[in-house]
Amino acid sequence: MNNHRQKRTSKPAAKPATPFAKLPIVQQRLQQIAQVLDKVLKFNFPADAVLSKWFKENRQLGGRDRGEVAEAVFDVLRHLRRYRHYAESGVGSANLRLAILGLVNPHNKDAILDVLDEGQKAWLERVLKIENSAINAPVRFSLPDWLYTELAKQTDADSLMAALNEKAPLDLRVNPLKAERDEILPILQADEPRFNLEATPYSPWGIRVNGKPSINRWSLFEKGVIEVQDEGSQLLCMLVSPRRSDMVIDFCAGAGGKTLLLGAMMRSQGRLYAFDVSGARLAKAKPRIARSGLSNVTCIQIESENDVRVKRLAGKAHRVLVDAPCSGVGTLRRNPDLKWRQTPEDLVELTQLQARILKSAARCVASGGRLVYSTCSLLPQENEAQIEAFLKEHPDFKLVPFEQALGDRNPGLSAEDGMLRLRPDVHGTDGFFAAVMERV
């Protein structure tokens, strides 16, 4: 009798949670993506850094697993505002709903529906039928209001904003110090046919890759024959057009992508200084420089744009490239988290810094030498406005049309005002801006 009473009044034993590793693979993947989103969407750090740390903490994941997680997370970042709009009507964890939207595609829709409960299934089926064109434009293009307002001023703005939400291809560059593209491209096409490699349309050194291969394992990469560099960035080096005997300064060298090409164009002769305020970025450049075979590069960490080592080079450089710190709006295909991490206040600070760097770098330019200013931004505050203000304050400089700077290397690009602008929807590159100025 007592046993019977005890049976009726005691709580049923809690059902043990299913071990994470024993969940169906699609369910595992959704939970993994939701876990990463919980960290990424705090926007305390760049998304790629957060992903890298999470992968190190989850070493059991294979390459394909990591690829699927990363792909879905970046898809959510590209379309975050629209996905959050869809997720408002759902149930359960908000990040899980975002994970579902980031992972679902026509090829795996049924597999995802199979692991959802009835409420989730009904929600997903409903949101997948929503006509995007009916959604408010800033939400449809997944942009913060301030950035939508800026980009809406551009020519063919809808085309541009849509392109910024697409996945970017991977661009490689042949090292002209070691090989020619016509020699290397057929080799790569034969070795890696699944990535549909093709010559870039504008740069004579570029190779476009459709996919995400492990480039660092390719023997041609290990030997310094190929490097990763967006085609737009390659074109900026063409604008600098250094000669073998020149003194050249890459004023904001970063990890050295442009430095490598400038050095190769100089045939490893002359003097090439790579300046940056970040020792960590320059440290990443050094093994790349060694692999490339260059011997004319000197990496220098500077305290600021007014470092004494900058002042010592006053009036001595034949070419100075200022690839200025910027909002990175032109790289949103690759770095979609930037649009959620930047603010109008950040833009004001960046434009002030750009003006200071440009003014300081200009001091290094010799008479008859050239100053090339560039950004990976699409915003006029960081681009045309900077050039107009600089030329007004520095009458000893004049604008050189980029067509003239490219000369017979011009692949068919032109602009009415002589300043180079590249767009993902028009040129297939990241968004870039560049202007060439000569000291008279």
N, C-alpha and C positions, 0 to 999 in steps of 0.2 A: 504493500500500500504506500509506504513512504517512498519507495523507489518510483512508483507511478507518479506520485505528487511531484517529486523532484524532476521527473522527466518533463512534466507539463509546465513547470515554472521556470526552469533554467533557459538561458538564451541559447539559440543555436550557435554552434561553433562557427567562427569567422572563416570564410572561404579563403584559403591561402592565395596570395597574389601569384599570378603566373610569372615565373622567372623571365626577365627581359629577353634573354637569349632564346627562350623557347616559344616566343610569340611567332605567328606567321611572319614571313620576311617583309611583306608590305606593311604590316602593323609595326614591326620593328623600325622600319625605315621612317614611318610617320612620326614615331616617338623620338627617334634620333634627331630628325629635322626640327621638331618642336623644342627639344632640349637646346639645340644650337640657337634657335631663334630667341629663346628666353635670354640668352647672353648677348647675342648680336643686337637685338632691338633696344637694348639699353643705350647703345651708341656711345659708350665710353671709349671704345677703341675701334680702329678700322676693322671692317668685317673680315678681311683676309687674315688679319692677325688673330682674331677670335677663333676663326675656323682652324687655323694652324695649331693653336693651343689645344683646342678640343680634340683634334685628331691625335695629338701626342698623348692625350689622356685616354684615348680609345684606340690603342695600337692594334687591337684584334681585328679592326676593320681592314678589308682588302682595298686595293686600288679602285675597283668598280664601286664598292660601297662608298668610299670617300667622294668619288666623282658624283654619285647620285645625290648625296647629302649636299655637297657644295653647289651643284646645279640648282637644286630646289631652293636653297637658302638665297642664292643670288636672284632667282626668279621672283621670290617674294619681295626682295629689296627693290627690284625694278618696278614692280607693280603694287607696292605696299599700300598706297592710298586706296586704290581700286579694290584690292583684296580685303582691306579692312572694311570698306563699304559693303562688300558682299557678306563679310563675316558678322556684321551687326545683327543679322537675322538668325544666326545659327545658335546652337546649344553647345554646352561643354566648354572646354579650354579654348580660349581665343587663339593661342599659338598653334594648337592642334588643327583648328580650322584653316589657319594660314598655311600650315604644313601640307594639308590636303590640297589646297589650291596650288601650292608651289610644286607638288609632285605630279598632280594629275595631268594627263595629256591623252590624245586620242588612242595611243597604243596601250595605255595601262588603265584606262578608265574603269573597265569591268573588274580588274584585279583590286582596285581601290574600293569600289562599291561593295565587293565581297566581304571586306573586313569592317565596314561601317554598320552602325546600328540603324534602325529604321528612320529615326529622326535625322541622322546625319545624311543618310541616302537621299531623303526627300529634299533636304537643304541643298545638297550638291547638285542634284538634278535640276533644281529650280535656278540656282545661280548660273549654271552652265548655259542656260537658255536666255540669259539677259543679253539684250542687244547693247553693245558698248556705246554705240553712237548716241544712245538716249541718255547717257550719263553726263553730268556736269563736266566740262572740259578739264579743269585742274585735277579732278578725280580720275577721269578717263585716262589722262596721260601720267597719272601718279606723280604729281609735282606739288611741292609746297606752294602756297598762293604767291609768295613773293617771287619765286623762281618762274612760275608760270607767267606772271605778269611781264617779267623780263624777256622770256623766250618768245612770248606771243608777239613781240614787236619785230621779230625777224621775218625776212622774206620766206614764204612757204613754211610758216611756223608749224602747222600741223604735221607736215612731212618730217621736219626736223625733230619735233618732240616724239613722234612715233619711232623714229630711228634711234633715238637715245635710249629707248626701252628694249631694243633688240640686243641679242648676244653679239659681241664683237668677234671677228675672226682673229687668228693669231698671225702676226706678221713677223717674218724672219728677215735677216739681212745677211748677205754674203759679205765676208771680210775682203775688201778689194786689195788688201795687202797680200792675200794668200790665194785668191781664186776669182773667177768670173762667174756670174750667174748662169750664163749659157752652158757652162761646164758642170755646175753643181745641181741645177734644177733637174735634169734628166736622171741623175743618180738618185736623188731623193724621191722622185716620182716612181722609180723602179723599186726602191727599197720600202716605200711607205705609200702604196697605192690607195689605201683606204681613206687617206686624209685629203685627197683631191688637191694636191699642191699645184699652184699656178703662179706665174709672174705677176707682180703688182703692176698696175697700169701706168704709174707715174715715176716711181723710183727705179733706176737701172739696176739696183742691188737687191730689191725686195722680192720675197717669196711669201705668198699668202697660203695659210694652212686652215682648212676647215675641220676643226676638231680640237681635241686637247691631248696631243701626244706628250710623252715624257721626253721632251727635247734634251734635257740634261743627260740622258743616257745615250743619245746618238753620238757616234764616233766623230762626226764632222763638227758637232758642238764642242766635244771634249778637246778637239784639236784646234779650236778657235777659228774654224773656217766659216761657221755661221753663228749668228747672235740673234737674240730677240729684240726687235725694235719696230714700232709702228711706222708705217710708210710715211705718215705726216712728219714724224720726227726725222726720218731720213731726208725728206725734202728740206727741212730747216738747215741741215748740214750743207746741203747743196747751195743754199742761200749764203752761207758764210764763205764758201768757196775759197778755202785757204790755199796758199801757195807753199811749196816745199820749204822755202827759206824763211817763212813768216814766224813772228811771235804771235801766238794765239792764246786767248784766255777764254775758257769755258767758265763763266762767272758763277753759275749755280749748277755745278756739275752733277750733283746727286750721286746715283750709283754708276754714272759714267757711260750711259748708252750713247749719247752724242759725242762724248770725248773719244770713244773708240773709233767712230766713223771719221771724225775730224783728223785724228792721228793717222788713220789709214789713207785718207785723201792727201795727207802731207808726205806719204810714203815713209813715215816714221823719221822724218827729218825736221829741221827747225826746232822751235820750242813751243810746247803746249802745256799750259798750266790749267789744272782742274781745281777750282776753288769751291768750297762749300763750308757752311757753318756747322754741318753735322759730320763728326768723325765717323759715326756708324755708317752713314751712307758712303763716305769715301772708302771705308774699309771694305765694303762690298764691291767697290770699283776695282780695287787692286788685283784680285785674282782674275777678273775679266781682262784687265789690261795685260797681265802676264800671259794669259791664254792667247790673246790676240797677236802677240809678237811685237807689240809696240815698245820702243825704247826712248821715245821723245816726250813722254808724259811725266809731269811732276804734280803730285797731289798735295794740296795745301789746305789744311783746315784753318779757316779765318774766324776771328771772334765776331765780326760783323762786317757790313759793307764798307765800313770806314777803318778796317784793320790797317795797321802800319805797313803790312806787306802789300796791300793794294796800292797805297800811296807811293811806295817805292817804284811801282811800274807806271807812274804817271807819264803819259805821252809816249809810251814805248811800244804798245801793241798794235799790230797791223789789223788784227781782227779780234773783236770781243763779242761773244755770244752771251746774252742774258736770257736764259730760259727761266723766266721769273716764277717765284712761288705764286700760285693762283688758286682760284676756286675749284679748278678741275672739272668744270661743267662739261667741257668737251670730251671727257673720259667717262661719262656716266654709264656707257655700255659696259665698261670694265669695272668701274667703281661706283655702283648705284647707291651705296650707302652715303656717298658724299652729299647727295641732295637732301638727305635727312640730317646730316651732321653740320651743314653750313647754315649760317644765318645772314641776314642783311648787315648786321653789325660786323660779322667776320669779313664780309666783302669790303666794307669801309676800311678796316684795318689792313687788308691785303693790298688795296689800291695805294694806301699810304706807304706801305713797305716797298711796293713795286717802284714807286716814284723815287724813293731814296736809293734803291739799288741801281736803278737806271742812271741816276745822277752821278753816283759814285763810280760805276763802271765806265761811264763816258770819259772820266779823267784819264783812264788808261789808254785811250785811243790816240794813236799818233796822227799827225797831219796827213791827210790823204787816206787814213785808215777807216775801217767800217765798224759800226756798232749794229748788231742784229738783236732786236728785241722780239721775244716770242712768249706765248702762253698756250696752255691747252684749255683755254676758256673760249666761250662764245659771247661773252658779255662785253659791250662797248666800253664800260667803265674801266675794264682791265686791258683793253686793247687800243682802239682808235683814240680814246680820250687821253690815254697815257702818252701816245706819240704826239698828239696835237699840243699837249701841255709842255712836253719836253722840248719840242722844236721852237715853241714860243719863248722858252727860257734860255735856249741855247742856239743863238743865231749862227754859231760857228759850225752847226751841223745842218745838212740838207737831206731830204728824203730821196732815196734812190729807188725807182720802181723795181719791184722784185723781178719783173720780166728782164730788166737790164742786168740785175745781179746774176740771174740764172744764165743769161746769154744763150749760147747754142745748146745748153743743157735743158732748156725749158721744154717740158713734156706737153705743152699746149695749154698751160694755165694763164689766166689773165684777170685783171681787175681794173676798174676805171680809175681808182685812186692810187694804184701801185702798191697796195698792201695785200699780202697773201692771206686768204681765208679758206680753210678746208672744213668740210662738213661730212658727217657720216652718211647722210642721205644723198649727197651729191657726189662725193669723191670716194666713199667707202673707207675713209680714214677716221681717226678720232677727230674731234673738233680742234683745230689749231688756228693760231693767228701769228703773223710775223711781219715785221717791217725792217727795212734796211736803211741805215742812215750813215752818211759819210761826213767825216770832219774836213772842212774846206780850208 
